Amino acid sequence: MFITFEGIEGCGKTTQIRRLRQALKDRDIPALFTREPGGTAVGRQIRAILLDPRNKKIRPQAELFLYLADRCQHLAEKIRPALERGHWVICDRFWDATVVYQGLARGLGLKTLERLRPLVLNSTIPDRTFLLDCPVEIGLARAWDRLQRANGVDRESRFEAESLAFHEKIRQGYLMLARQEPRRFRIVDATRSPRDIFRGIQEQLFPGS
């Protein structure tokens, strides 16, 4: 089972993934928990470049190929081997994030991403994607609060510093993808309490539990 979590900044993915980690552990289900960018040693170096707010001059095309480089390494080194072992894989962001962030919000176009998709993914696509959806203002307020409490606003805040219009494009892009692939996507109301959100996720993954 390959599960991805998507959503705007501050939507609560990390909290729900942490809860899912415990739920799978309680059920003795072997699982890989990972993230993009930064799921490998190479990926962590790429992540440092991509999320550093000092790197304001990264061109959209360069940003795209850094993300794709991270994903190629991630798939080969972590995701595909875990799936081949029969383990669940739970990933914080995956291909859908590239579609909405670089394809839509950065304006590189969906056709560009569709041409690159087979080269990067081959046939590895998520079985289920949880889209944690909330208004942009709520998500960004949460994200900035988290950054300030964790390590200040000068680290990994390049995307949080983008305009509200940019983040609204992200949100609407995700909702568009969810409408296009209703069998894979599950839209989750991320304005609810973390407990209520996870109850809904758990019902999707473990019906009747």
C-alpha positions as CSV (number, residue, x, y, z in Angstrom):
1,M,0.0,0.0,0.0
2,F,1.4,3.3,-1.1
3,I,-0.2,6.3,0.7
4,T,0.6,9.9,0.2
5,F,-0.5,13.0,2.1
6,E,-0.9,16.3,0.3
7,G,-2.0,19.9,1.1
8,I,-1.0,23.5,1.4
9,E,1.5,24.6,4.0
10,G,0.2,24.2,7.5
11,C,-2.6,21.8,6.6
12,G,-1.6,19.3,9.3
13,K,0.0,16.5,7.3
14,T,2.8,15.9,9.8
15,T,0.4,15.5,12.7
16,Q,-1.7,13.0,10.9
17,I,1.3,11.0,9.6
18,R,2.5,10.8,13.2
19,R,-0.8,9.3,14.3
20,L,-0.8,6.9,11.4
21,R,2.7,5.7,12.3
22,Q,1.4,4.7,15.7
23,A,-1.7,3.0,14.3
24,L,0.3,0.9,11.9
25,K,2.7,0.0,14.7
26,D,-0.2,-1.1,16.9
27,R,-1.4,-3.4,14.0
28,D,2.1,-4.8,13.4
29,I,2.1,-3.5,9.8
30,P,5.6,-2.9,8.5
31,A,5.8,0.5,7.0
32,L,8.2,3.1,5.6
33,F,7.5,6.7,6.6
34,T,9.2,9.2,4.4
35,R,8.9,12.7,2.9
36,E,9.7,14.7,-0.2
37,P,12.0,16.4,-0.6
38,G,14.5,14.9,1.8
39,G,13.7,11.2,2.0
40,T,17.3,10.1,1.3
41,A,20.8,11.4,2.1
42,V,21.0,13.0,-1.4
43,G,17.5,14.3,-0.9
44,R,18.3,16.1,2.3
45,Q,21.0,18.1,0.5
46,I,18.5,19.0,-2.2
47,R,15.9,19.9,0.4
48,A,18.3,22.3,2.1
49,I,18.6,24.1,-1.3
50,L,14.9,24.1,-2.1
51,L,13.5,25.4,1.2
52,D,16.2,27.9,2.2
53,P,14.6,31.4,2.0
54,R,17.9,32.8,0.9
55,N,17.6,31.0,-2.5
56,K,15.0,33.5,-3.8
57,K,16.5,33.4,-7.3
58,I,16.0,29.7,-8.1
59,R,14.3,29.6,-11.5
60,P,11.1,27.6,-11.8
61,Q,12.7,25.2,-14.2
62,A,15.7,24.6,-11.8
63,E,13.3,24.2,-8.9
64,L,11.3,21.6,-10.9
65,F,14.4,19.5,-11.8
66,L,15.7,19.6,-8.2
67,Y,12.4,18.1,-7.1
68,L,12.5,15.5,-9.8
69,A,16.1,14.6,-8.9
70,D,15.1,14.1,-5.3
71,R,12.2,11.9,-6.4
72,C,14.2,9.7,-8.7
73,Q,16.7,9.0,-5.9
74,H,13.9,8.5,-3.4
75,L,12.0,6.0,-5.6
76,A,15.1,4.0,-6.4
77,E,16.6,4.0,-2.9
78,K,13.6,3.9,-0.6
79,I,10.1,3.7,-2.0
80,R,10.3,0.9,-4.6
81,P,12.4,-1.4,-2.4
82,A,9.9,-1.0,0.5
83,L,6.9,-1.7,-1.7
84,E,8.7,-4.8,-3.2
85,R,9.2,-6.1,0.4
86,G,5.4,-5.8,0.9
87,H,5.7,-2.9,3.3
88,W,3.3,0.0,3.4
89,V,4.9,3.3,2.3
90,I,3.5,6.6,3.7
91,C,5.0,9.7,2.1
92,D,4.6,13.3,3.0
93,R,4.1,14.8,-0.5
94,F,4.8,13.2,-3.9
95,W,4.0,13.8,-7.5
96,D,0.9,15.8,-7.0
97,A,2.8,18.4,-5.1
98,T,5.0,18.9,-8.2
99,V,2.0,19.2,-10.4
100,V,0.4,22.0,-8.3
101,Y,3.5,23.8,-7.1
102,Q,5.7,23.8,-10.2
103,G,3.2,22.9,-12.9
104,L,0.4,25.3,-11.9
105,A,1.6,27.9,-9.3
106,R,5.0,28.4,-11.0
107,G,3.4,28.3,-14.4
108,L,5.5,25.5,-16.0
109,G,2.3,23.8,-17.4
110,L,0.7,20.5,-17.0
111,K,1.8,19.2,-20.4
112,T,5.5,19.6,-19.3
113,L,4.8,17.5,-16.2
114,E,2.9,14.9,-18.2
115,R,5.9,14.5,-20.5
116,L,8.3,14.0,-17.6
117,R,6.0,11.8,-15.5
118,P,6.8,8.4,-17.2
119,L,10.5,9.1,-17.0
120,V,10.4,9.8,-13.3
121,L,7.6,7.6,-11.9
122,N,7.5,4.7,-14.4
123,S,4.4,2.9,-13.0
124,T,4.8,3.8,-9.3
125,I,1.8,5.8,-8.2
126,P,0.0,6.1,-4.9
127,D,-2.9,3.8,-4.1
128,R,-4.5,6.4,-1.9
129,T,-3.9,10.2,-1.4
130,F,-5.3,12.1,1.5
131,L,-5.7,15.8,0.6
132,L,-5.8,17.8,3.8
133,D,-7.8,20.9,2.7
134,C,-8.2,24.2,4.6
135,P,-8.3,27.9,3.7
136,V,-5.0,29.4,2.8
137,E,-5.1,31.9,5.7
138,I,-5.5,29.2,8.3
139,G,-2.8,27.0,6.8
140,L,-0.2,29.8,6.5
141,A,-0.9,31.0,10.1
142,R,-0.3,27.5,11.4
143,A,2.9,27.1,9.3
144,W,4.4,30.4,10.5
145,D,3.5,29.6,14.1
146,R,5.2,26.2,13.7
147,L,8.4,27.7,12.2
148,Q,8.7,30.3,14.9
149,R,8.2,27.8,17.6
150,A,10.6,25.2,16.1
151,N,13.6,27.1,14.7
152,G,12.8,30.6,13.7
153,V,11.5,31.8,10.4
154,D,14.9,31.8,8.6
155,R,15.0,28.0,7.9
156,E,12.9,26.0,5.5
157,S,10.5,28.9,4.9
158,R,10.9,29.7,1.2
159,F,7.5,28.6,0.3
160,E,5.7,30.0,3.3
161,A,7.0,33.4,2.2
162,E,5.2,33.2,-1.1
163,S,2.0,35.4,-1.6
164,L,-1.5,34.4,-0.7
165,A,-2.3,34.2,-4.4
166,F,0.4,31.7,-4.9
167,H,-0.9,29.5,-2.1
168,E,-4.5,29.8,-3.3
169,K,-3.3,28.5,-6.7
170,I,-1.8,25.5,-4.8
171,R,-5.1,24.8,-2.9
172,Q,-7.2,25.1,-6.0
173,G,-4.8,22.9,-8.0
174,Y,-5.0,20.2,-5.4
175,L,-8.8,20.3,-5.4
176,M,-8.7,20.1,-9.2
177,L,-6.6,16.9,-9.1
178,A,-8.9,15.4,-6.5
179,R,-11.9,16.0,-8.8
180,Q,-10.0,14.4,-11.7
181,E,-9.0,11.3,-9.7
182,P,-11.8,10.6,-7.1
183,R,-10.9,7.0,-6.7
184,R,-7.4,7.8,-5.4
185,F,-8.0,11.0,-3.6
186,R,-9.8,11.5,-0.3
187,I,-10.4,15.2,0.6
188,V,-10.2,15.7,4.3
189,D,-11.5,18.8,6.1
190,A,-8.3,20.0,7.8
191,T,-10.1,22.7,9.9
192,R,-11.4,20.0,12.2
193,S,-9.6,18.8,15.3
194,P,-6.6,16.5,14.7
195,R,-8.5,13.7,16.5
196,D,-11.5,14.0,14.2
197,I,-9.3,14.2,11.2
198,F,-7.5,11.1,12.0
199,R,-10.7,9.2,12.9
200,G,-11.8,9.8,9.3
201,I,-8.5,8.7,7.8
202,Q,-8.5,5.6,10.0
203,E,-12.0,4.7,8.8
204,Q,-10.8,4.9,5.2
205,L,-7.8,2.6,5.8
206,F,-9.2,0.2,8.4
207,P,-13.0,0.0,7.8
208,G,-14.9,-1.2,10.8
209,S,-12.0,-0.8,13.2
